[in-house]
Amino acid sequence: MAAAMHSLVPDAPPESGLLGRAQYWFACFFAFGWTCVVLGGLYHQFGLGQIPCPLCVAQRMFMLLVALGAAYIIRAALISGTVTARVYMTGWGMSLVAAIGGSFASWRQTTLHILPGAKGYGSEVFGLHLYVWAWILFQLSVVGVGVALAFAHVTADRAVPAVRPGALRTAGMCALWFLGMVIAVNLLAVFLEEGLHWFLPDDPKRYRFFYDLGILG
């Protein structure tokens, strides 16, 4: 009888709070920021003609996985208007693991060009190669995700008004669509570079898909 009466009583709406919205905005910024980093790599590839090496491609994959962890949290808020502790743990946990993996890949590429006189691979941005910047950003992401996880117990199950039109929903949808489009472009870029081969060359010079078809020399 008590269980039946309880089922007739509507659950209390989730409590709203500034920290819940702040965590959501951080997830949007996090996903959007990492997507822009990958987009910058695509610019160097197609705009400057610098074909990425296998380690560069691996770092991009880890970057997209880092962004997907935040996207998982954004999606939950867009669908239900709340983010549970389990969603926070899953999303930020995936981002943390991907950031650690990306840190190792970028550190590995950095150590390959650390000897005096080594020119490095690709161009520089503000005096540092892209893989060095990647290592720095991965390390900062580990710290940022750690802080987000530390506050997850406070922000969990808080109302995030992203299910109805407004700034929160617009930001979340833009972040997800932007990430999805960059993932699609990156997958196409890797396929054109690798073609139907199992492995990428260490120092790629051409897009093997077109080369195998005889379109480009």
N, CA, C and O of each residue as an XYZ file, in Angstrom:
868
protein
N       0.833     -1.198      0.000
C       0.000      0.000      0.000
C       0.873      1.255      0.000
O       0.617      2.224     -0.716
N       1.895      1.196      0.819
C       2.790      2.358      0.887
C       3.494      2.572     -0.435
O       3.689      3.706     -0.873
N       3.888      1.437     -1.088
C       4.558      1.565     -2.383
C       3.626      2.135     -3.419
O       4.042      2.927     -4.265
N       2.344      1.735     -3.366
C       1.372      2.249     -4.332
C       1.144      3.737     -4.124
O       1.075      4.502     -5.086
N       1.026      4.150     -2.852
C       0.849      5.567     -2.570
C       2.061      6.372     -3.015
O       1.924      7.492     -3.508
N       3.258      5.795     -2.838
C       4.464      6.512     -3.238
C       4.503      6.718     -4.749
O       4.990      7.742     -5.228
N       3.990      5.741     -5.498
C       4.019      5.868     -6.953
C       3.083      6.945     -7.440
O       3.254      7.469     -8.541
N       2.054      7.297     -6.601
C       1.113      8.341     -7.001
C       1.627      9.737     -6.698
O       1.095     10.726     -7.202
N       2.645      9.813     -5.886
C       3.208     11.111     -5.520
C       4.312     11.467     -6.504
O       5.281     10.716     -6.625
N       4.199     12.585     -7.212
C       5.239     12.940     -8.180
C       6.565     13.205     -7.502
O       6.618     13.771     -6.410
N       7.633     12.789     -8.158
C       8.954     13.056     -7.624
C       9.225     14.545     -7.603
O       8.768     15.285     -8.475
N       9.958     14.970     -6.620
C      10.309     16.379     -6.528
C      11.230     16.759     -7.672
O      12.128     15.990     -8.012
N      11.032     17.930     -8.278
C      11.905     18.338     -9.378
C      13.323     18.527     -8.894
O      13.533     18.929     -7.750
N      14.295     18.247     -9.732
C      15.687     18.409     -9.315
C      15.988     19.857     -8.965
O      15.498     20.789     -9.603
N      16.792     20.017     -7.953
C      17.149     21.352     -7.494
C      18.081     22.019     -8.486
O      19.021     21.406     -8.991
N      17.806     23.277     -8.753
C      18.675     24.021     -9.658
C      19.845     24.590     -8.870
O      19.805     24.680     -7.643
N      20.876     24.967     -9.591
C      22.026     25.536     -8.904
C      23.051     26.061     -9.884
O      23.152     25.604    -11.023
N      23.811     27.039     -9.404
C      24.815     27.668    -10.251
C      25.922     26.689    -10.619
O      26.424     26.715    -11.742
N      26.310     25.814     -9.668
C      27.399     24.889     -9.936
C      27.029     23.874    -11.022
O      27.880     23.483    -11.821
N      25.778     23.453    -11.051
C      25.348     22.531    -12.095
C      25.458     23.145    -13.472
O      25.919     22.494    -14.410
N      25.041     24.393    -13.603
C      25.151     25.075    -14.889
C      26.611     25.363    -15.234
O      26.998     25.322    -16.402
N      27.425     25.656    -14.205
C      28.844     25.911    -14.455
C      29.535     24.657    -14.981
O      30.370     24.739    -15.881
N      29.193     23.506    -14.426
C      29.765     22.249    -14.907
C      29.347     21.972    -16.352
O      30.135     21.469    -17.154
N      28.094     22.308    -16.670
C      27.609     22.129    -18.044
C      28.346     23.056    -19.005
O      28.770     22.631    -20.080
N      28.500     24.322    -18.619
C      29.224     25.260    -19.476
C      30.671     24.824    -19.661
O      31.238     24.975    -20.743
N      31.266     24.283    -18.602
C      32.638     23.793    -18.726
C      32.709     22.638    -19.715
O      33.652     22.557    -20.502
N      31.724     21.742    -19.687
C      31.696     20.630    -20.643
C      31.572     21.152    -22.070
O      32.239     20.645    -22.973
N      30.729     22.156    -22.283
C      30.588     22.743    -23.626
C      31.893     23.382    -24.078
O      32.334     23.173    -25.208
N      32.509     24.159    -23.196
C      33.779     24.803    -23.523
C      34.858     23.764    -23.782
O      35.670     23.916    -24.695
N      34.863     22.717    -22.983
C      35.861     21.661    -23.106
C      35.744     20.961    -24.454
O      36.742     20.785    -25.154
N      34.523     20.560    -24.821
C      34.309     19.876    -26.104
C      34.611     20.799    -27.273
O      35.252     20.391    -28.242
N      34.151     22.041    -27.187
C      34.377     22.993    -28.272
C      35.862     23.308    -28.415
O      36.370     23.405    -29.532
N      36.557     23.467    -27.301
C      37.978     23.802    -27.352
C      38.808     22.710    -27.991
O      39.648     22.990    -28.846
N      38.586     21.466    -27.589
C      39.346     20.373    -28.184
C      38.995     20.167    -29.654
O      39.847     19.773    -30.450
N      37.755     20.428    -30.009
C      37.386     20.334    -31.426
C      38.132     21.381    -32.245
O      38.554     21.110    -33.369
N      38.292     22.567    -31.686
C      39.055     23.616    -32.382
C      40.525     23.218    -32.528
O      41.155     23.543    -33.534
N      41.073     22.520    -31.536
C      42.460     22.068    -31.631
C      42.617     21.096    -32.802
O      43.565     21.203    -33.580
N      41.687     20.153    -32.922
C      41.742     19.212    -34.053
C      41.534     19.944    -35.368
O      42.169     19.615    -36.370
N      40.655     20.929    -35.374
C      40.435     21.725    -36.583
C      41.706     22.458    -36.979
O      41.996     22.599    -38.167
N      42.465     22.925    -35.998
C      43.743     23.562    -36.296
C      44.710     22.591    -36.945
O      45.452     22.968    -37.852
N      44.711     21.329    -36.487
C      45.538     20.316    -37.131
C      45.118     20.067    -38.568
O      45.963     19.868    -39.440
N      43.803     20.078    -38.819
C      43.316     19.907    -40.190
C      43.729     21.087    -41.072
O      43.992     20.919    -42.263
N      43.782     22.276    -40.478
C      44.251     23.436    -41.247
C      45.706     23.267    -41.652
O      46.073     23.557    -42.790
N      46.542     22.796    -40.720
C      47.947     22.553    -41.058
C      48.072     21.465    -42.124
O      48.979     21.500    -42.955
N      47.153     20.501    -42.090
C      47.220     19.418    -43.066
C      46.818     19.876    -44.459
O      47.545     19.637    -45.423
N      45.669     20.530    -44.576
C      45.159     20.894    -45.895
C      45.538     22.314    -46.311
O      45.718     22.586    -47.498
N      45.659     23.209    -45.348
C      46.011     24.585    -45.681
C      47.496     24.782    -45.900
O      47.902     25.540    -46.781
N      48.314     24.100    -45.099
C      49.760     24.250    -45.202
C      50.447     23.048    -45.834
O      51.664     23.055    -46.021
N      49.676     22.018    -46.162
C      50.234     20.857    -46.855
C      51.115     19.979    -45.989
O      52.010     19.316    -46.513
N      50.893     19.951    -44.678
C      51.693     19.125    -43.767
C      50.912     17.864    -43.418
O      50.043     17.882    -42.546
N      51.228     16.772    -44.104
C      50.513     15.520    -43.889
C      50.908     14.936    -42.537
O      52.102     14.809    -42.264
N      49.956     14.578    -41.684
C      50.293     14.095    -40.339
C      50.913     12.706    -40.357
O      50.561     11.861    -41.180
N      51.841     12.488    -39.436
C      52.464     11.184    -39.275
C      51.565     10.301    -38.402
O      50.570     10.790    -37.866
N      51.891      9.015    -38.248
C      51.050      8.142    -37.412
C      50.849      8.647    -35.988
O      49.746      8.551    -35.449
N      51.911      9.189    -35.365
C      51.759      9.716    -34.012
C      50.860     10.949    -33.985
O      50.121     11.164    -33.025
N      50.926     11.752    -35.035
C      50.034     12.916    -35.128
C      48.578     12.466    -35.210
O      47.704     13.029    -34.551
N      48.331     11.440    -36.032
C      46.976     10.920    -36.177
C      46.486     10.340    -34.853
O      45.332     10.539    -34.476
N      47.359      9.625    -34.149
C      46.980      9.048    -32.862
C      46.609     10.150    -31.865
O      45.656     10.000    -31.100
N      47.355     11.246    -31.874
C      47.044     12.344    -30.969
C      45.694     12.962    -31.295
O      44.940     13.323    -30.392
N      45.385     13.085    -32.584
C      44.072     13.614    -32.965
C      42.958     12.699    -32.473
O      41.926     13.175    -32.000
N      43.160     11.402    -32.580
C      42.144     10.464    -32.119
C      41.919     10.624    -30.618
O      40.777     10.626    -30.160
N      42.992     10.757    -29.856
C      42.850     10.960    -28.419
C      42.165     12.291    -28.117
O      41.364     12.378    -27.187
N      42.473     13.327    -28.897
C      41.817     14.617    -28.703
C      40.307     14.508    -28.899
O      39.532     15.068    -28.124
N      39.898     13.784    -29.937
C      38.472     13.617    -30.190
C      37.815     12.782    -29.104
O      36.664     13.030    -28.744
N      38.529     11.795    -28.578
C      37.988     11.012    -27.474
C      37.844     11.864    -26.213
O      36.879     11.709    -25.463
N      38.797     12.756    -25.981
C      38.682     13.676    -24.847
C      37.421     14.521    -24.985
O      36.675     14.701    -24.022
N      37.188     15.038    -26.190
C      35.998     15.858    -26.440
C      34.718     15.035    -26.327
O      33.699     15.547    -25.863
N      34.753     13.781    -26.738
C      33.564     12.936    -26.673
C      33.136     12.672    -25.234
O      31.946     12.511    -24.965
N      34.087     12.626    -24.312
C      33.717     12.474    -22.907
C      32.842     13.628    -22.439
O      31.830     13.418    -21.769
N      33.238     14.849    -22.796
C      32.418     16.012    -22.450
C      31.102     15.998    -23.219
O      30.066     16.398    -22.687
N      31.139     15.539    -24.471
C      29.916     15.473    -25.277
C      28.894     14.523    -24.656
O      27.690     14.752    -24.768
N      29.359     13.470    -24.010
C      28.464     12.529    -23.335
C      27.683     13.228    -22.222
O      26.497     12.966    -22.023
N      28.352     14.104    -21.513
C      27.704     14.863    -20.440
C      26.719     15.864    -21.029
O      25.608     16.021    -20.521
N      27.124     16.543    -22.103
C      26.247     17.526    -22.740
C      24.976     16.859    -23.245
O      23.879     17.391    -23.073
N      25.123     15.701    -23.863
C      23.965     14.984    -24.410
C      22.968     14.630    -23.316
O      21.758     14.752    -23.508
N      23.478     14.191    -22.165
C      22.583     13.847    -21.059
C      21.784     15.061    -20.599
O      20.590     14.949    -20.320
N      22.429     16.210    -20.519
C      21.739     17.429    -20.101
C      20.710     17.861    -21.133
O      19.637     18.340    -20.767
N      21.015     17.701    -22.417
C      20.075     18.095    -23.462
C      18.839     17.206    -23.475
O      17.747     17.662    -23.814
N      19.008     15.946    -23.109
C      17.894     15.006    -23.167
C      17.015     15.076    -21.918
O      15.790     15.145    -22.025
N      17.634     15.059    -20.738
C      16.856     14.947    -19.501
C      16.835     16.207    -18.651
O      16.012     16.322    -17.742
N      17.720     17.150    -18.927
C      17.761     18.361    -18.117
C      18.519     18.206    -16.821
O      18.610     19.155    -16.041
N      19.072     17.021    -16.573
C      19.898     16.784    -15.399
C      21.091     15.919    -15.804
O      21.062     15.247    -16.835
N      22.113     15.946    -14.998
C      23.290     15.103    -15.214
C      23.541     14.333    -13.927
O      23.830     14.930    -12.890
N      23.433     13.028    -13.988
C      23.619     12.210    -12.796
C      25.108     12.029    -12.493
O      25.965     12.311    -13.330
N      25.393     11.559    -11.297
C      26.778     11.298    -10.913
C      27.399     10.233    -11.811
O      28.581     10.302    -12.148
N      26.594      9.255    -12.192
C      27.112      8.192    -13.061
C      27.520      8.752    -14.424
O      28.543      8.350    -14.978
N      26.730      9.669    -14.962
C      27.071     10.283    -16.251
C      28.353     11.090    -16.128
O      29.211     11.037    -17.010
N      28.486     11.834    -15.040
C      29.721     12.596    -14.828
C      30.928     11.670    -14.757
O      31.958     11.931    -15.380
N      30.798     10.593    -13.999
C      31.912      9.659    -13.855
C      32.288      9.033    -15.193
O      33.470      8.887    -15.506
N      31.273      8.660    -15.985
C      31.540      8.027    -17.278
C      32.160      9.009    -18.263
O      33.161      8.705    -18.911
N      31.551     10.194    -18.369
C      32.041     11.174    -19.338
C      33.426     11.688    -19.019
O      34.328     11.639    -19.856
N      33.590     12.183    -17.805
C      34.910     12.720    -17.440
C      35.940     11.622    -17.303
O      37.126     11.851    -17.539
N      35.501     10.424    -16.922
C      36.442      9.306    -16.866
C      37.011      8.978    -18.233
O      38.210      8.732    -18.369
N      36.140      8.974    -19.266
C      36.616      8.725    -20.622
C      37.568      9.832    -21.070
O      38.587      9.559    -21.706
N      37.238     11.071    -20.740
C      38.120     12.182    -21.098
C      39.470     12.053    -20.414
O      40.508     12.328    -21.017
N      39.455     11.634    -19.148
C      40.706     11.514    -18.399
C      41.596     10.426    -18.990
O      42.797     10.634    -19.167
N      41.017      9.269    -19.297
C      41.805      8.184    -19.889
C      42.362      8.606    -21.251
O      43.518      8.324    -21.565
N      41.536      9.282    -22.059
C      41.993      9.729    -23.375
C      43.089     10.775    -23.257
O      44.037     10.772    -24.042
N      42.969     11.668    -22.283
C      44.004     12.697    -22.091
C      45.325     12.073    -21.679
O      46.385     12.522    -22.116
N      45.276     11.045    -20.844
C      46.508     10.365    -20.443
C      47.128      9.648    -21.639
O      48.342      9.700    -21.834
N      46.293      8.976    -22.444
C      46.804      8.323    -23.651
C      47.391      9.319    -24.631
O      48.444      9.066    -25.216
N      46.720     10.457    -24.819
C      47.243     11.485    -25.705
C      48.532     12.092    -25.183
O      49.418     12.445    -25.961
N      48.636     12.214    -23.861
C      49.876     12.729    -23.269
C      51.051     11.824    -23.609
O      52.141     12.297    -23.932
N      50.816     10.516    -23.532
C      51.902      9.587    -23.839
C      52.291      9.678    -25.309
O      53.478      9.674    -25.633
N      51.291      9.760    -26.217
C      51.588      9.835    -27.653
C      52.356     11.109    -27.992
O      53.325     11.067    -28.750
N      51.927     12.244    -27.432
C      52.620     13.504    -27.717
C      53.997     13.545    -27.062
O      54.939     14.098    -27.629
N      54.118     12.955    -25.860
C      55.430     12.875    -25.217
C      56.382     12.013    -26.045
O      57.558     12.346    -26.193
N      55.874     10.917    -26.578
C      56.690     10.035    -27.411
C      57.206     10.771    -28.647
O      58.376     10.641    -29.004
N      56.339     11.541    -29.296
C      56.780     12.267    -30.487
C      57.759     13.380    -30.121
O      58.687     13.665    -30.878
N      57.560     13.997    -28.986
C      58.482     15.050    -28.544
C      59.867     14.486    -28.295
O      60.861     15.099    -28.682
N      59.950     13.323    -27.652
C      61.256     12.732    -27.354
C      61.994     12.277    -28.609
O      63.219     12.153    -28.594
N      61.259     12.025    -29.697
C      61.910     11.639    -30.953
C      62.687     12.796    -31.568
O      63.580     12.582    -32.387
N      62.347     14.033    -31.171
C      62.985     15.218    -31.770
C      63.596     16.114    -30.699
O      63.647     17.334    -30.853
N      64.059     15.500    -29.615
C      64.534     16.294    -28.493
C      66.042     16.538    -28.535
O      66.541     17.405    -27.818
N      66.769     15.799    -29.353
C      68.219     15.960    -29.418
C      68.594     17.316    -30.005
O      67.854     17.842    -30.837
N      69.714     17.895    -29.599
C      70.162     19.185    -30.140
C      70.323     19.113    -31.657
O      70.903     18.167    -32.191
N      69.807     20.115    -32.329
C      69.894     20.169    -33.779
C      68.750     19.508    -34.502
O      68.643     19.641    -35.721
N      67.874     18.786    -33.786
C      66.728     18.139    -34.427
C      65.734     19.194    -34.899
O      65.385     20.106    -34.150
N      65.277     19.066    -36.152
C      64.374     20.060    -36.726
C      62.933     19.864    -36.283
O      62.134     20.799    -36.333
N      62.600     18.663    -35.853
C      61.215     18.410    -35.483
C      60.365     18.097    -36.697
O      60.843     18.140    -37.831
N      59.108     17.783    -36.455
C      58.189     17.412    -37.525
C      57.121     18.478    -37.655
O      56.423     18.790    -36.691
N      56.997     19.033    -38.842
C      55.984     20.057    -39.088
C      56.453     21.436    -38.664
O      57.590     21.637    -38.238
N      55.525     22.381    -38.798
C      55.841     23.773    -38.474
C      55.650     24.045    -36.992
O      55.203     23.182    -36.237
N      55.997     25.255    -36.591
C      55.903     25.654    -35.194
C      54.800     26.689    -35.014
O      54.467     27.427    -35.942
N      54.242     26.733    -33.817
C      53.266     27.747    -33.427
C      53.773     28.391    -32.143
O      53.869     27.733    -31.107
N      54.099     29.683    -32.214
C      54.681     30.403    -31.080
C      55.936     29.698    -30.565
O      56.162     29.610    -29.358
N      56.736     29.203    -31.490
C      58.020     28.617    -31.133
C      57.991     27.168    -30.725
O      59.046     26.595    -30.450
N      56.833     26.551    -30.674
C      56.714     25.148    -30.283
C      56.005     24.353    -31.370
O      55.089     24.850    -32.025
N      56.444     23.106    -31.554
C      55.782     22.243    -32.517
C      54.413     21.824    -32.006
O      54.126     21.912    -30.813
N      53.571     21.366    -32.930
C      52.200     21.026    -32.566
C      52.134     19.920    -31.527
O      51.263     19.945    -30.658
N      53.039     18.947    -31.600
C      52.981     17.851    -30.640
C      53.398     18.295    -29.245
O      52.968     17.701    -28.256
N      54.227     19.330    -29.148
C      54.572     19.877    -27.836
C      53.360     20.599    -27.242
O      53.063     20.465    -26.055
N      52.667     21.368    -28.090
C      51.437     22.015    -27.632
C      50.403     20.975    -27.221
O      49.684     21.151    -26.237
N      50.338     19.889    -27.987
C      49.391     18.821    -27.642
C      49.688     18.265    -26.259
O      48.770     18.040    -25.470
N      50.969     18.040    -25.957
C      51.342     17.526    -24.642
C      50.925     18.487    -23.542
O      50.405     18.068    -22.508
N      51.152     19.776    -23.764
C      50.765     20.784    -22.774
C      49.260     20.779    -22.551
O      48.794     20.802    -21.412
N      48.497     20.749    -23.651
C      47.034     20.782    -23.539
C      46.488     19.512    -22.895
O      45.528     19.570    -22.126
N      47.085     18.381    -23.200
C      46.649     17.142    -22.548
C      46.881     17.217    -21.042
O      46.031     16.798    -20.257
N      48.029     17.747    -20.645
C      48.323     17.863    -19.220
C      47.345     18.804    -18.525
O      46.872     18.515    -17.426
N      47.045     19.927    -19.169
C      46.072     20.859    -18.599
C      44.690     20.229    -18.506
O      43.936     20.502    -17.571
N      44.360     19.381    -19.481
C      43.062     18.714    -19.460
C      42.964     17.728    -18.301
O      41.909     17.588    -17.683
N      44.062     17.051    -18.014
C      44.059     16.137    -16.869
C      43.728     16.900    -15.590
O      42.942     16.433    -14.765
N      44.327     18.069    -15.432
C      44.057     18.886    -14.250
C      42.609     19.370    -14.250
O      41.921     19.300    -13.231
N      42.150     19.867    -15.414
C      40.786     20.383    -15.506
C      39.739     19.320    -15.243
O      38.767     19.569    -14.530
N      39.924     18.141    -15.808
C      38.979     17.049    -15.589
C      39.018     16.601    -14.130
O      37.984     16.275    -13.547
N      40.216     16.588    -13.547
C      40.316     16.229    -12.134
C      39.524     17.175    -11.244
O      38.852     16.732    -10.312
N      39.596     18.468    -11.522
C      38.827     19.453    -10.759
C      37.332     19.239    -10.978
O      36.551     19.299    -10.028
N      36.927     18.990    -12.235
C      35.513     18.747    -12.533
C      34.996     17.519    -11.788
O      33.877     17.529    -11.275
N      35.798     16.472    -11.729
C      35.392     15.266    -11.004
C      35.295     15.531     -9.503
O      34.443     14.957     -8.825
N      36.161     16.394     -8.985
C      36.135     16.703     -7.556
C      34.831     17.385     -7.150
O      34.386     17.244     -6.011
N      34.214     18.129     -8.082
C      32.965     18.828     -7.789
C      31.743     18.093     -8.327
O      30.624     18.589     -8.197
N      31.933     16.926     -8.927
C      30.825     16.210     -9.546
C      29.762     15.819     -8.521
O      28.574     15.804     -8.846
N      30.167     15.503     -7.291
C      29.184     15.105     -6.284
C      28.290     16.275     -5.877
O      27.185     16.071     -5.374
N      28.769     17.501     -6.096
C      27.984     18.682     -5.766
C      27.044     19.049     -6.907
O      25.918     19.488     -6.673
N      27.505     18.871     -8.136
C      26.720     19.291     -9.296
C      25.803     18.194     -9.821
O      24.929     18.475    -10.642
N      25.976     16.949     -9.371
C      25.155     15.853     -9.877
C      23.694     16.039     -9.478
O      23.378     16.532     -8.395
N      22.803     15.621    -10.403
C      21.343     15.666    -10.194
C      20.815     17.082    -10.007
O      19.718     17.266     -9.479
N      21.564     18.065    -10.422
C      21.078     19.442    -10.418
C      20.408     19.745    -11.749
O      20.824     19.236    -12.790
N      19.381     20.565    -11.715
C      18.674     20.907    -12.945
C      19.557     21.751    -13.845
O      20.129     22.752    -13.413
N      19.660     21.341    -15.085
C      20.366     22.103    -16.115
C      19.348     22.390    -17.215
O      19.075     21.517    -18.038
N      18.782     23.598    -17.245
C      17.690     23.883    -18.183
C      18.157     23.945    -19.639
O      18.147     25.001    -20.270
N      18.569     22.771    -20.155
C      19.034     22.709    -21.539
C      18.062     21.977    -22.441
O      18.342     21.792    -23.625
N      16.909     21.551    -21.900
C      15.938     20.827    -22.721
C      15.018     21.775    -23.483
O      14.359     21.369    -24.440
N      14.975     23.008    -23.069
C      14.136     23.987    -23.749
C      15.021     25.030    -24.427
O      16.181     25.196    -24.049
N      14.481     25.737    -25.432
C      15.294     26.726    -26.150
C      15.923     27.753    -25.216
O      15.296     28.226    -24.268
N      17.147     28.076    -25.500
C      17.862     29.038    -24.686
C      19.350     28.938    -24.939
O      19.797     28.172    -25.792
N      20.109     29.711    -24.196
C      21.555     29.747    -24.398
C      22.204     28.404    -24.092
O      23.128     27.986    -24.790
N      21.720     27.720    -23.044
C      22.319     26.443    -22.678
C      22.119     25.396    -23.765
O      23.050     24.671    -24.117
N      20.916     25.321    -24.289
C      20.649     24.338    -25.345
C      21.395     24.682    -26.626
O      21.936     23.798    -27.289
N      21.423     25.959    -26.973
C      22.126     26.378    -28.190
C      23.608     26.044    -28.099
O      24.193     25.533    -29.054
N      24.211     26.330    -26.956
C      25.640     26.041    -26.780
C      25.905     24.548    -26.866
O      26.870     24.128    -27.504
N      25.066     23.746    -26.236
C      25.252     22.305    -26.273
C      25.091     21.726    -27.661
O      25.895     20.899    -28.091
N      24.052     22.156    -28.369
C      23.823     21.651    -29.716
C      24.950     22.059    -30.659
O      25.400     21.256    -31.476
N      25.403     23.299    -30.549
C      26.511     23.758    -31.397
C      27.780     22.957    -31.121
O      28.496     22.586    -32.051
N      28.058     22.691    -29.849
C      29.251     21.918    -29.504
C      29.181     20.508    -30.074
O      30.175     20.001    -30.594
N      28.010     19.864    -29.982
C      27.871     18.494    -30.487
C      27.946     18.438    -32.008
O      28.616     17.566    -32.561
N      27.272     19.351    -32.685
C      27.306     19.353    -34.146
C      28.706     19.688    -34.666
O      29.180     19.078    -35.624
N      29.351     20.645    -34.037
C      30.714     21.020    -34.438
C      31.653     19.840    -34.267
O      32.463     19.557    -35.150
N      31.552     19.149    -33.140
C      32.385     17.985    -32.898
C      32.096     16.882    -33.907
O      33.023     16.260    -34.427
N      30.828     16.636    -34.188
C      30.471     15.601    -35.155
C      31.019     15.872    -36.543
O      31.502     14.958    -37.211
N      30.948     17.126    -36.985
C      31.452     17.460    -38.319
C      32.967     17.316    -38.410
O      33.490     16.833    -39.415
N      33.675     17.738    -37.353
C      35.136     17.622    -37.358
C      35.555     16.158    -37.300
O      36.541     15.777    -37.931
N      34.826     15.330    -36.553
C      35.121     13.897    -36.531
C      34.983     13.309    -37.934
O      35.837     12.539    -38.372
N      33.909     13.670    -38.637
C      33.688     13.154    -39.987
C      34.803     13.581    -40.935
O      35.296     12.768    -41.717
N      35.205     14.853    -40.871
C      36.278     15.349    -41.738
C      37.592     14.664    -41.407
O      38.360     14.323    -42.306
N      37.854     14.463    -40.123
C      39.109     13.828    -39.720
C      39.157     12.372    -40.172
O      40.204     11.906    -40.624
N      38.056     11.651    -40.062
C      38.011     10.269    -40.526
C      38.259     10.193    -42.025
O      38.973      9.308    -42.496
N      37.671     11.118    -42.773
C      37.892     11.149    -44.220
C      39.346     11.461    -44.540
O      39.929     10.867    -45.447
N      39.935     12.400    -43.788
C      41.333     12.772    -44.027
C      42.265     11.599    -43.775
O      43.206     11.378    -44.536
N      42.009     10.843    -42.708
C      42.848      9.685    -42.397
C      42.682      8.608    -43.460
O      43.656      7.968    -43.858
N      41.450      8.405    -43.919
C      41.222      7.393    -44.955
C      41.937      7.760    -46.248
O      42.536      6.894    -46.885
N      41.887      9.020    -46.645
C      42.564      9.434    -47.867
C      44.075      9.297    -47.729
O      44.766      8.977    -48.696
N      44.580      9.540    -46.532
C      46.017      9.431    -46.312
C      46.486      7.978    -46.289
O      47.544      7.647    -46.824
N      45.690      7.121    -45.667
C      46.097      5.725    -45.505
C      45.637      4.838    -46.645
O      46.276      3.831    -46.950
N      44.518      5.212    -47.284
C      43.978      4.371    -48.343
C      43.502      3.033    -47.791
O      42.902      2.981    -46.717
N      43.764      1.965    -48.512
C      43.369      0.623    -48.096
C      44.530     -0.147    -47.471
O      44.506     -1.376    -47.421
N      45.533      0.564    -47.001
C      46.688     -0.066    -46.362
C      46.446     -0.188    -44.855
O      45.609      0.515    -44.289
N      47.192     -1.087    -44.222
C      47.049     -1.313    -42.795
C      47.794     -0.280    -41.969
O      47.380      0.040    -40.855
N      48.885      0.241    -42.502
C      49.737      1.122    -41.709
C      50.041      2.403    -42.484
O      50.069      2.418    -43.715
N      50.268      3.481    -41.722
C      50.731      4.737    -42.288
C      52.257      4.764    -42.296
O      52.882      4.244    -41.371
N      52.867      5.357    -43.316
C      54.331      5.501    -43.289
C      54.742      6.504    -42.209
O      53.978      7.402    -41.855
N      55.962      6.334    -41.693
C      56.445      7.216    -40.630
C      56.566      8.657    -41.088
O      56.365      9.580    -40.299
N      56.891      8.858    -42.353
C      57.053     10.210    -42.896
C      56.228     10.314    -44.174
O      56.781     10.260    -45.272
N      54.907     10.462    -44.042
C      54.038     10.442    -45.231
C      54.296     11.631    -46.150
O      54.519     12.753    -45.696
N      54.260     11.357    -47.460
C      54.506     12.393    -48.462
C      53.313     12.614    -49.394
O      53.269     13.606    -50.122
N      52.360     11.704    -49.372
C      51.235     11.805    -50.295
C      50.015     11.115    -49.704
O      50.105     10.400    -48.706
N      48.874     11.346    -50.344
C      47.639     10.678    -49.966
C      47.547      9.369    -50.743
O      47.314      9.372    -51.952
N      47.730      8.263    -50.050
C      47.900      6.972    -50.702
C      46.628      6.500    -51.409
O      46.707      5.718    -52.356
N      45.479      6.956    -50.970
C      44.234      6.561    -51.641
C      44.228      7.041    -53.082
O      43.917      6.279    -53.998
N      44.576      8.321    -53.281
C      44.627      8.850    -54.641
C      45.790      8.261    -55.423
O      45.689      8.033    -56.629
N      46.897      8.017    -54.725
C      48.073      7.444    -55.398
C      47.775      6.046    -55.889
O      48.163      5.697    -57.005
N      47.096      5.228    -55.092
C      46.767      3.863    -55.497
C      45.801      3.838    -56.671
O      45.827      2.909    -57.479
N      44.954      4.847    -56.770
C      44.033      4.924    -57.903
C      44.672      5.526    -59.140
O      44.060      5.545    -60.208
N      45.898      6.019    -59.008
C      46.583      6.630    -60.145
C      46.124      8.033    -60.446
O      46.385      8.557    -61.529
N      45.419      8.670    -59.467
C      44.934     10.031    -59.697
C      46.035     11.048    -59.456
O      46.159     12.026    -60.193
N      46.831     10.815    -58.424
C      47.939     11.696    -58.104
C      49.232     10.904    -58.066
O      49.237      9.730    -57.696
N      50.331     11.547    -58.449
C      51.621     10.887    -58.431
C      52.277     10.933    -57.078
O      53.380     10.412    -56.909
